[in-house]
């Protein structure tokens, strides 16, 4: 008689939520996370803690002190190191039996084949540049790799306003508008009907970014561009972990749900009268 398979203690609670078959699917999955900032760092950690067996973590930037308000790897002693390396080291301590690779590189057409291989189970696009987002979405659609793209998480303060829908349903988001428009212009992909691309976005209107004393001397964490570069003025948006993290966690949830086939129950919005009756019980 074969002894029943035991779940590692680190994954016990997830297995009780999703079931053993789902855990097997997660263990066999290879998820690529592109961008390890305020969104991607939370996505990567949630996936590791859920039991994903292989993670490729991609980011070409180094950690700066200005990242500390919203990025999980931004800790004392880590400033100046590559985000990908620090996140991979962190997650190796979270899920010791997983295959976790940190790649300190930028996603681009020249690196796409290496960073997003044919056999990937899922791709999370947590990058903040339109050109890179367009390319990886087009690549994933062409190769039938499931992908979730995360739109504008900066300038938001309401984590309850985060949505996960098809890309065609997004609104109130300039980044989403640009992605939809240029997907059609540059790649011939229409986003006026369902695309098969999941998007994480917010119905909250973006807030203005406030100026701070000393900005004229340079904004922390923002590189001043050289003369002749396309965008000459440094861009810096206000952001907070409780919003960017919510975007990242929503992306991780979408990946886990689709890899395992375990979908959340639909929540029915109660009428005001019904809500009052329930409160009285």
Secondary structure in CASP SS format (residue, H / E / C, confidence):
PFRMAT SS
TARGET T0000
AUTHOR 0000-0000-0000
METHOD secondary structure of the structure
MODEL  1
X C 1.00
X C 1.00
X C 1.00
X C 1.00
X C 1.00
X C 1.00
X C 1.00
X C 1.00
X H 1.00
X H 1.00
X H 1.00
X H 1.00
X H 1.00
X H 1.00
X H 1.00
X H 1.00
X H 1.00
X H 1.00
X C 1.00
X H 1.00
X H 1.00
X H 1.00
X H 1.00
X H 1.00
X H 1.00
X H 1.00
X H 1.00
X C 1.00
X C 1.00
X E 1.00
X E 1.00
X E 1.00
X E 1.00
X E 1.00
X C 1.00
X C 1.00
X C 1.00
X C 1.00
X C 1.00
X H 1.00
X H 1.00
X H 1.00
X H 1.00
X H 1.00
X H 1.00
X H 1.00
X H 1.00
X H 1.00
X H 1.00
X H 1.00
X C 1.00
X C 1.00
X C 1.00
X E 1.00
X E 1.00
X E 1.00
X E 1.00
X E 1.00
X C 1.00
X C 1.00
X C 1.00
X E 1.00
X C 1.00
X C 1.00
X H 1.00
X H 1.00
X H 1.00
X C 1.00
X C 1.00
X C 1.00
X C 1.00
X C 1.00
X C 1.00
X C 1.00
X C 1.00
X C 1.00
X C 1.00
X C 1.00
X C 1.00
X C 1.00
X C 1.00
X E 1.00
X H 1.00
X H 1.00
X H 1.00
X H 1.00
X H 1.00
X H 1.00
X H 1.00
X H 1.00
X H 1.00
X H 1.00
X H 1.00
X H 1.00
X C 1.00
X C 1.00
X C 1.00
X C 1.00
X E 1.00
X E 1.00
X E 1.00
X E 1.00
X E 1.00
X C 1.00
X C 1.00
X C 1.00
X C 1.00
X C 1.00
X C 1.00
X C 1.00
X C 1.00
X H 1.00
X H 1.00
X H 1.00
X H 1.00
X C 1.00
X C 1.00
X C 1.00
X C 1.00
X C 1.00
X C 1.00
X E 1.00
X E 1.00
X E 1.00
X E 1.00
X C 1.00
X C 1.00
X C 1.00
X C 1.00
X H 1.00
X H 1.00
X H 1.00
X H 1.00
X H 1.00
X H 1.00
X H 1.00
X H 1.00
X H 1.00
X H 1.00
X H 1.00
X H 1.00
X H 1.00
X H 1.00
X C 1.00
X C 1.00
X C 1.00
X E 1.00
X E 1.00
X E 1.00
X E 1.00
X C 1.00
X C 1.00
X C 1.00
X C 1.00
X C 1.00
X C 1.00
X C 1.00
X C 1.00
X H 1.00
X H 1.00
X H 1.00
X E 1.00
X E 1.00
X E 1.00
X E 1.00
X E 1.00
X H 1.00
X H 1.00
X H 1.00
X C 1.00
X C 1.00
X C 1.00
X C 1.00
X H 1.00
X H 1.00
X H 1.00
X H 1.00
X H 1.00
X H 1.00
X H 1.00
X H 1.00
X H 1.00
X H 1.00
X H 1.00
X H 1.00
X H 1.00
X H 1.00
X C 1.00
X C 1.00
X C 1.00
X C 1.00
X C 1.00
X C 1.00
X C 1.00
X C 1.00
X C 1.00
X C 1.00
X E 1.00
X E 1.00
X E 1.00
X E 1.00
X E 1.00
X C 1.00
X C 1.00
X C 1.00
X C 1.00
X C 1.00
X C 1.00
X C 1.00
X C 1.00
X C 1.00
X C 1.00
X C 1.00
X C 1.00
X H 1.00
X H 1.00
X H 1.00
X C 1.00
X C 1.00
X C 1.00
X C 1.00
X C 1.00
X C 1.00
X C 1.00
X C 1.00
X C 1.00
X C 1.00
X C 1.00
X C 1.00
X C 1.00
X C 1.00
X C 1.00
X C 1.00
X C 1.00
X C 1.00
X C 1.00
X C 1.00
X C 1.00
X C 1.00
X C 1.00
X H 1.00
X H 1.00
X H 1.00
X H 1.00
X H 1.00
X H 1.00
X H 1.00
X H 1.00
X H 1.00
X H 1.00
X H 1.00
X H 1.00
X H 1.00
X H 1.00
X H 1.00
X H 1.00
X H 1.00
X H 1.00
X H 1.00
X H 1.00
X C 1.00
X C 1.00
X C 1.00
X C 1.00
X C 1.00
X C 1.00
X C 1.00
X C 1.00
X C 1.00
X C 1.00
X C 1.00
X H 1.00
X H 1.00
X H 1.00
X H 1.00
X H 1.00
X H 1.00
X H 1.00
X H 1.00
X H 1.00
X C 1.00
END
